[in-house]
Amino acid sequence: MSNNMVVMRNDSFDVAAVTLKTGVEIAGLEPSNTQLYSNAEVFRTTSLTNVEIKVAFNEPGIVSGLVLWRHNLSATATVQWLGYVSNDLSGVPVFDSGIVNAIEAKSLGELEWGVEALGANIFDQSAFEKKFTEIWLKNNSDELEPVAVQSQLIVINDPDNPDLFIDLARIYNGLAQSPNTNFSYGAKMSPEVTSSSGVATADGSFHTVYAPAIRHLDLSLQWLDEYERPKFTEFFSLVGLHQDFYISLYPGESGQKRRDHAFAAKCKSIPSSTHDFHNNYSTPISVREV
């Protein structure tokens, strides 16, 4: 797949009917919780095999990506994503991702030999411990391929899950956008703690309370043409400062590089657009992990 950055917001997903087709449903922890921006409200099921989540749009919608964000799936879990033009999963699917691994194993070059076991995954021993699974629809040219659907099916199998349940906080599902020319060099990603306050004591010690590190990202799209400019202007005007979305800087990469640069985000400021010269616009983007 093209390695240009991808952003995706939940145009249709957050107002769709998201239900559990197959599996044990727990009151208060229904699949509809994945439509809410809240890391505290999750979907949970004690079923570990053939967990089927149905997504039915109110009207046909365009999708090109699916992301399961902040889940507890194990290294042997699999996910399958199917789309239908009907609203009830009937008929032949217009796309089928096939069965894909939910968690990617580290390549031989990424392994810490003598420290990690062969087969360790990209989230083992990582500061970026929020697990996610990305699936993108692409054409024969390895480019994003949007497809119109009205219902979708997400099938999860994780019989080896050591927690004995499956947790999933958020689903991002919709039309993914990717610039024709990628962001410029100089992109900055900085993990910052959510709280940096501490207490200095008389003996010279400095005591702090643990706070998780949150990724902050600053980059610039410097080569948007007149066709692309309104798409990105519309995207960031709609998400504003309040709406969460998904960003992946290297969706075509594998391993730790993709993991480190992909997360759920909100804008720190609404991006501006500068008309630099004929048929060219630049847009700086500043976001933080949420």
N, C-alpha and C positions, 0 to 999 in steps of 0.2 A: 504494500500500500504506500502511496505517496507519504513522505515523511513531513509534509507541511503541517503546521499546528491545526488543531480541530477545536471548535467550540460548539456546544450544543445546549439548548435550553428546552424546557418542557412545555411547548406550546399546547399540545393536545393531551399529553399524558396526565397532567395534574387534574384535569376535569373529566377523565375517562372513568369507566367502571372497571375497577381493578379487583378481581375476586380470585379466590382459591378454587380451582377446578378439581384438583385431586390433592389430598393430604389432610392432615389434622389441623384444624383452625382453632386458635386460642383466643378467647374473648379479650378484647382490648389490644390484641397484637395481630390484627388482620392485615392482609396485603395492602389495603388502602393506606396504611401508615407510610408506605413508600412514596406516596404522593405528597407528603408533608415535609417541609424543611424543618427537621427536628432530629438531632442525633439521639434524643432520649426516647422517641417513639419509633419503634421498629416493628417489622413483621417477623414473627417467630412461629415455627412449626416443629413439632417433635417427629414428624415424618422425615426420613432421611433418603428415601428413594421415590422416584416418580412424583416429585412435588411440581404441580402444574399451576402456574399463575396465568390467568386470562386477563388480557387488556382489551377492552372494547371502546373504541372512540365513538363520540356522539355523531360524527360524520367522518367520511374518509379523510385521512391525514397522511402526510408525507413523512417517511422515516428513512434514516440511513445509518442510525447507530443505536446501540443499546449498551448501557453501563450499569452494572450492579455495584453500588458504592457502599463501603463500610459493611462488609459481610464477614462471617466467620467460617466460610467454606474451607475445607481442608485441601491438602496438596493433591489429593486424588479425586476431587469433586469435578463434575462435568456440567456444562450448561448447553442447552439447545434453544434456538430462537427461530420461530416460524411466524410468517405473516400471511393474512388472508384478506381477500377483497370483501368477503361476507362479514357480517357483524356477529356471527355465532361460531366461528372457526370451521364452518362447513366448506366443502369444496377442496380443490387442490391448492396447497399453499403457493403464493407467488414468490416466496423466498424461503429457504431453509438453510440456516447456518451450518447444519450438521452438528454433531456432538463435539464440543471443544472443551479443552481443559480450563477450569475456572482459575487455576493458579499456575503460573509459569515456573518451570524449574530453572535454576541458574545454569548458564552455559559452563563448560569446563573452564573457560577463561575467567569466569566470575567467582568460581569456588575458592574458598580459603583452604588450600590443601593442608591436611593434617589437623584442621580445626572443624571444618564442616564435613558432614557425611555426603557421599555421592548421592545426588538426587535432591539436595537442599533446594528450597524454592526462594524466589526473590524477596519474600517477606520475612524469611528466617533471619534473626539477628539484625533486623533493620530498624533504624530510627523512624522510618516511614512505615508504620505498622498498620495503617488503615487499608485493608485489603479491598481490591476492586477487580472487576472483570469487564473488559471492553470487547465488544463485537461490532465491526463496521461492515456495512454492505459496500461492495466494490465491484467494478466492471472488469472486463478483460485487460484494460489498460492500467489496472491497479488504482483507479480513482474512485472516490465516493460515488455511489450509485443510488440516488433517492428512489424509493418505491412507495406507491400509494396503497394503503391498507385501511381496513376498518376494524379488524381484530387481530390480536397477536397472542402467541402462546410461548411462555418461558418455562422450560422443563429443567429442573435441577435434580441431580443425583449426587448424594454424598454419604454413602453407607459407612465410611470410615471416620466420620466426624467425631472427634474425641469428646465434644461437648454434649453429644447425644441430642442436639437440636440444631436447627438452622436459623440464623439471624441475618436480617437484611434491613439496613436503615433507609436507603434511598435508591430509587431507580431514575436514571436519566434516559429518555427515549424520545427521539424526534428527528428533526432535520439537522444534520451536522453541517457546519460551515467551515471551509478551509480556504485560505487565500491562494491565489495562483502563484504568487511569489511569497516565500516564507518571510518571517520576521527577520530583522537585520541583526548582525552581530552586535554584541553588547548587552544582550538580554541578561537580566540579573534576577536570580532566585536566592532569597535569603530566609532560612528558617529562623523565626523569632519566637521567643517564649511569650505566652499570653500574659504573664505577670513577671516583672523583673524586680519587684520590691524586695528588700531584705532588711535585716536588723543587724546593726553593728554593736558588738558588746565591748565592755571595758577592757577585756583581755586582747582585743584586736581581731577577734573572730568575726566572721560575717556569715550570718545564718539566713538561708533562703528556704522557701517552700517549693517543692517540685511543681513545675508547670509545663504542660506539653508544648512542643515546638510547632508553630504554625508557619506554613510556607507563604511567603510574600513574593510576588512576581512582577517585574517591570520589563516591558519589551516595547518594540515599536514596529508597526506595519508601515513601511515607508513607500510601498509601491502598489497602492490600490488604484485601479483604473476606474473610469466612470461607471462601468458595469458593476464592479465590486463595492464601491464606496457606499451606495445606498443600503446594501445588504448588511454591512457591518455597522453602519450608522443606526439602522433599524434595530439590529440585534441589541446593541448596548443601550439604546434609548429605552427599549422595552424592559430590559433587566434592571436598568437604573442602579440604585445603590441597595435595593431591598431584595431583589430576586436572585436566588442561587442558580448557577449553571455549571456545566462541566467543561474543563479545559484540559487538553492533552497536547503537549508541545511536540512530542515525537511519537505519534501513534503508529508509525511504520517500523519503529525500532523494537527490539526485544530486550528483555532483561531489566537491569537496574536503571538504565538511562530512561526508559519509558516510565518505570515506576516512580522515579524521583520527580518527574516533571508532569504528573497527571493528578488532578484532584478536583473536588467540588469547590467552587469559588464564588465570591461576590466582588463586585467592583469597589475599589477604594475611592475612585472618582469616575464620573462618567467621561469616557474618552472624547477628546476633541478631534476635529478633522481639519487639516491644513491643506489648502490647494497650492502645492509647491510649484507646479508648472503644468503645461497642457496635458490633460488626461492623466494626471497623477496626484494622488492624495496621500498624506501620511497621517497615521493615527497611533498615538502612544497609548498603551494599555497598562493599567496598574490594578492588580487584583490580589486578594488574600484567600487562603484556604479557610473553609468553613466546615 
